[in-house]
Amino acid sequence: MIKRIGVIGAGQMGSGIAHVCALKGYDIRIADVDQAHLDKGIDAIGRNMDRQIGRGMIRPEDKDSALKRISTSTDFKQFADCDLIVEAATENEAVKREIFKKVCVDLPANVLLATNTSSISVTRLASVTDRPGKFMGMHFMNPVPMMGLVELIRGIATEEETFRTVRDVVVKLDKKPVNAEDFPAFIVNRILLPMINEAVYALYEGVGNVEAIDTGMKLGANHPMGPLELADFIGLDTCLSVMQVLHEGLADSKYRPCPLLVKYVEAGWVGRKVKRGFYDYSGERPVPTR
Ligand SMILES: NC(=O)c1ccc[n+]([C@@H]2O[C@H](COP(=O)([O-])OP(=O)(O)OC[C@H]3O[C@@H](n4cnc5c(N)ncnc54)[C@H](O)[C@@H]3O)[C@@H](O)[C@H]2O)c1
């Protein structure tokens, strides 16, 4: 039975996961590289809960009790009394491998580990831990409080009990679990990210400008967000990492990341989180950059 959940990474996904788990009564411990990232994550949780209060989805007292259930530290030792740890750090395999090696030091053997990776092999990440049987993929969607789906991915060694326990948590969070096999980018991003990459190619080749491409897909395909707006929301660094995993993992040129996407990431224009991506977010309204 899971009561206490550790979250590694206080970015948009880690803070979202902590948010929904705390509202459902789980005690939460969050870690990040420094206190500034942790404080930013806690601020985001508070702001997003205020938005839910404004929409009548939760009560102010729900926010207060959920925030009291969350603690933060840069030290992984805080996870010693957790039942499950969900890793939601930067989408970079080397970073995640280091985290999983480090978190296993002195961690009680019964603690389950999950990764929120968008694309990286769950089996490979599990292999650096001391407990591949107690490891699996738990892929939440962004923004976590709004999105109803969680992809569940078994690594080759994942034990049935691990899978059932993590699945129960997802159901308790009122999210719909779907099972995906451990192939690069699983189901949702295998389909979504090549579409986003294609939109960047359309921009790169001058088929349309940012506004035309996003309006085209919103009104022409009934998508709630245009692909470039969505890319900025996901984070262009994450989009590029997923395309690289698809390209390398499936060895098919159809997944080649668009050079313009690479350039934006090289420039540090990684989307909404830095106020600059395919749109400029520094003013009151997003302004297309091309
Ligand atoms: N952005 C999305 O739409 C989305 C959706 C689903 C899954 N994901 C996945 O979730 C994960 C996080 O993505 P995000 O969008 O929250 O990224 P983000 O850039 O918003 O946050 C990443 C956080 O990880 C922290 N971090 C980096 N190295 C760390 C370390 N060694 N120890 C502890 N913390 C560390 C960073 O400081 C940062 O706060 C990635 O694996 C990503 O692929 C993202």
PDBQT file of the ligand as one rigid body, heavy atoms in Angstrom, charges set to zero:
ROOT
HETATM    1  N1  LIG A 301       7.005  18.628 -20.564  1.00  0.00    +0.000 N 
HETATM    2  C1  LIG A 301       6.112  17.702 -20.883  1.00  0.00    +0.000 C 
HETATM    3  O1  LIG A 301       5.122  17.986 -21.583  1.00  0.00    +0.000 OA
HETATM    4  C2  LIG A 301       6.287  16.286 -20.386  1.00  0.00    +0.000 A 
HETATM    5  C3  LIG A 301       5.195  15.417 -20.424  1.00  0.00    +0.000 A 
HETATM    6  C4  LIG A 301       5.352  14.117 -19.926  1.00  0.00    +0.000 A 
HETATM    7  C5  LIG A 301       6.592  13.704 -19.440  1.00  0.00    +0.000 A 
HETATM    8  N2  LIG A 301       7.642  14.583 -19.418  1.00  0.00    +0.000 N 
HETATM    9  C6  LIG A 301       8.920  14.122 -18.865  1.00  0.00    +0.000 C 
HETATM   10  O2  LIG A 301       9.017  14.548 -17.527  1.00  0.00    +0.000 OA
HETATM   11  C7  LIG A 301      10.400  14.781 -17.203  1.00  0.00    +0.000 C 
HETATM   12  C8  LIG A 301      10.538  16.212 -16.704  1.00  0.00    +0.000 C 
HETATM   13  O3  LIG A 301      10.098  17.107 -17.689  1.00  0.00    +0.000 OA
HETATM   14  P1  LIG A 301       9.682  18.609 -17.335  1.00  0.00    +0.000 P 
HETATM   15  O4  LIG A 301       8.907  19.116 -18.488  1.00  0.00    +0.000 OA
HETATM   16  O5  LIG A 301       9.130  18.660 -15.962  1.00  0.00    +0.000 OA
HETATM   17  O6  LIG A 301      11.127  19.315 -17.345  1.00  0.00    +0.000 OA
HETATM   18  P2  LIG A 301      11.565  20.650 -16.579  1.00  0.00    +0.000 P 
HETATM   19  O7  LIG A 301      12.739  21.170 -17.328  1.00  0.00    +0.000 OA
HETATM   20  O8  LIG A 301      10.384  21.537 -16.348  1.00  0.00    +0.000 OA
HETATM   21  O9  LIG A 301      12.021  20.112 -15.120  1.00  0.00    +0.000 OA
HETATM   22  C9  LIG A 301      13.078  19.230 -14.941  1.00  0.00    +0.000 C 
HETATM   23  C10 LIG A 301      13.556  19.380 -13.493  1.00  0.00    +0.000 C 
HETATM   24  O10 LIG A 301      14.502  18.340 -13.219  1.00  0.00    +0.000 OA
HETATM   25  C11 LIG A 301      15.483  18.908 -12.381  1.00  0.00    +0.000 C 
HETATM   26  N3  LIG A 301      16.701  18.096 -12.372  1.00  0.00    +0.000 N 
HETATM   27  C12 LIG A 301      17.646  18.004 -13.331  1.00  0.00    +0.000 A 
HETATM   28  N4  LIG A 301      18.644  17.192 -12.928  1.00  0.00    +0.000 NA
HETATM   29  C13 LIG A 301      18.316  16.775 -11.658  1.00  0.00    +0.000 A 
HETATM   30  C14 LIG A 301      18.950  15.947 -10.698  1.00  0.00    +0.000 A 
HETATM   31  N5  LIG A 301      20.131  15.391 -10.959  1.00  0.00    +0.000 N 
HETATM   32  N6  LIG A 301      18.335  15.740  -9.523  1.00  0.00    +0.000 NA
HETATM   33  C15 LIG A 301      17.132  16.300  -9.254  1.00  0.00    +0.000 A 
HETATM   34  N7  LIG A 301      16.485  17.110 -10.128  1.00  0.00    +0.000 NA
HETATM   35  C16 LIG A 301      17.071  17.337 -11.320  1.00  0.00    +0.000 A 
HETATM   36  C17 LIG A 301      15.687  20.300 -12.970  1.00  0.00    +0.000 C 
HETATM   37  O11 LIG A 301      16.381  21.155 -12.068  1.00  0.00    +0.000 OA
HETATM   38  C18 LIG A 301      14.256  20.724 -13.238  1.00  0.00    +0.000 C 
HETATM   39  O12 LIG A 301      13.678  21.363 -12.121  1.00  0.00    +0.000 OA
HETATM   40  C19 LIG A 301      11.195  14.470 -18.458  1.00  0.00    +0.000 C 
HETATM   41  O13 LIG A 301      11.619  13.141 -18.416  1.00  0.00    +0.000 OA
HETATM   42  C20 LIG A 301      10.162  14.670 -19.558  1.00  0.00    +0.000 C 
HETATM   43  O14 LIG A 301      10.440  13.961 -20.724  1.00  0.00    +0.000 OA
HETATM   44  C21 LIG A 301       7.510  15.878 -19.859  1.00  0.00    +0.000 A 
ENDROOT
TORSDOF 0
